[in-house]
Amino acid sequence: MGEAYEALMVQMRELDVIGQISGLLGWDQEVMMPPKAAAMRAEQLAWLSKEGHTRMTAPEVGELISAAESEVNGSEVEQGNIRIIRDSYDKATKKPTEFVEEKARHTSKSIVSWTEAREKNDFSIFRDDLAKMIDMSRQLAGYLGYEDNPYDALLDLYESGLCVAKLDPLFQGLRDSSVPLIKAVSELENKPDCSWVHKHPWPKASQEAFSQAISEAIGFDFQAGRRDESTHPFCGGSNPDDVRWTTRYDEKEPFGAIYGTMHETGHALYEQGRPRDLDFQPAGEANGLGVHESQSRLWENQVGRSLAFCEWSFPMWQEYFPANFEGVTPEMLWQAANQVEASLIRVEADEATYNLHVMIRYEIEKKLINGELEVDDLPDAWDDMYEEFLGVRSPTRTEGVLQDIHWSFGAFGYFPTYTLGNLYSAQLLQAAEKDIGSIDEQVRRGDFTPLLDWMRTHVHARGSILEPSDHIEEATGEQPKPDAFVAYLADKINALYGV
Ligand code: ZN
């Protein structure tokens, strides 16, 4: 690559530094900042975001991109960089400035009406703002452009290259296998007794120490990152040398904190494993929401909720929580960490039912954006789908259509990335096992290195050089498919419940 490419990469370096500073300020806002600092912090973050946007959309950048594109074929890294920069530039410049401003204003208003509607269990308070948000999302799809379906333009915002044609078969495969499994489990009369979990409180200090120990054991480098507490757990920070994740603690039960720890550690390991020769380059970033979520769910679910992990970690549980573990076996721990039950709330759902919550949102979003479902029919359509696929019906709008914040800020197309994470994680684990042998055996003796090394090589070190679905194909030999996850879930439910 030539001069234009080099000049472009200088611009990208500065943008990356702006992103690193925002990351640190954002972490501080959630974890450390005194309450009175909120207004000034919002100014700081807004300035950085505006500065980044101005630099990204500068006409010189557009000219440099075109010039770099016409310079002769580069390496895969150079091609990856150009593809990502072109995509961000187009997405940032295709929307008229007035539209961006109007959407920002409407979002602030809409979050307020959603919050009030949710509190008062009254959909009508949110109805008009939601209807306008759907209109604006359709408008946005028009600005961004699409081939088959306006919803494709929105899906592509959260995972590059994602579209209805790719997602429909994935959700179809999931639905066909999960719905009967969940039904069978819900009809069981004798389920494992997990009442031991609630016999004693779970001291917060022990949960903190245990979180630290587990994160360290699976490979997080605390010389290049931190663990803290926050209301909404997340993984953030600045760069691979400064990765900050959080969890939260509940003295009534330990699983939210411990599995939250493994989830965020999974995100954090991905960030620490990014290719260092690509620092400051777009292709050196993690590869989108779906792949990121595959890394968190791998450690949280596939590893953390396995019987092998419960067996290995059992002596630690006993050491940190002696009173809670009297008379408890590793198998009882495993059963308690894996209770399958159809429920109303997505964020509280277990591994088996979770994807159906996402599938329902996907089907509804597709219809809303395509004008096949009217806003006034939405609340009942939501409840009907819950009844059909999960066998539960919400007694309130608060626990039904109003439960998630996403639509209030217009994030149509976001939900599916959660399920992609589950599918990718199972597909990656299957591929890893072919290379490194039985992961259960390794986990049972606390040897997490082979699995982490495999992910480092095939996922983390590859940055976002390839588009997500091609990245998955490179790592596993196949385009994303539901099969590995479907098989994993069927095995697990059979082992737990005998169905
Ligand atoms: Zn996550």
Residues whose N, C-alpha, C, O or C-beta is under 5 A from the ligand:
A	BS01	ZN	S296
